[in-house]
Amino acid sequence: MVINIKRVVTLYIIELIILIFLSVMGFYIGPMFIGRSLLNTLKNELMSTVSLGPDYIFYHNLVIDTLMAIPIIGPAFFVIALVMTGFILGVYVSYATNSLLFLVISILVTMFLPHGIIELLAYAFSTAGSLTFTRNLLNAIRGKESIGKGSVIMLVIYYAISVLLLFIAANIEYFEIISLKGLLSKLLS
């Protein structure tokens, strides 16, 4: 029962690559599939998080994280969440500025503001737990090992770490939003 940090770091790097790739795709081809009205709805939801506070951010991200932690299907939710985040970011930048430089800045801000680093790391932990448990489950089905209490405890430990990280990330994100509120209003208008 050892946390596989190498798997977590690998998933974190995969997250970064997927976000970059899909943001670029969203920037170039996204406006063909997503209209301005849907984007305006998403923008309004983002701006409403300022008044709802860090608990709302935490619970929203916790739902996504919990889906990622489910054995067998969790990795699919991992990919879906990244696809939606990256692609929508690219589409938004395409509509807002149509500037490749602004896209690069937006990707860097999304991935490397303190909340982004912690949030992506949390998702990597929950997905790593899901993958580890799924591997153990498949080995049990093949008769190579059995699923015991240790496998379940390991899944819970990965998930608990991710929940703690998400709580920290939500509070930092709320602080960032409040601190950057004026700048965000100008960028999102």
C-alpha positions, 0 to 999 in steps of 0.5 A: 500500500504505497501511493504511486507518486510517479503515476500521479505525476504522469497523469498531471503531465498528461493533463497539461498536454491534453489541456494545451492540445484541446485549447488550441483545437478549441481556438481554431475549430471550436467556434464552428461547433459552439456559439456565442450564446452558450459561451455567454451562459458559461461566462455568466456562470463563471462570474456568479462564482464570485458571489457564491464563494469557495464552497460552491467552487469546492463542491462543483470540483468535488463532483468532477473529482468523485466521478474521476475516482470511480474505478473503471469509469473514472479515467473516462471522466478524467478525459471528458473534464479535460476535453471540456475545460481545454476546448471551451477555453480555446473557444472563449479566447477565439471569440474574445480576442482571436489572439494566439498570444492571449490563448497562450497566456490563458493556458498558462494562467489556467495551468499555473496559477496556484489553484490550477496546479493544486486542482490538476494535482487533485484530479491526478490523485483521484484518477491514479487511485481509480487506475490502481484499483481498476488494475487490481480489480482486473488482476483479481478477475484474471485470478492473479491477485485478490481485491482486499481491504488494502486495495479499498483503503488505497483507493480511499487514501488517493481520494482523500488526498484529492479532496483535501487538495480540492478544498485548498484549491477552491479557497485559493481560487476564490481568493484569486477571483476576488483579487483579480475581479476588476481585471476579470470583468474587463477581460470577460466583457 
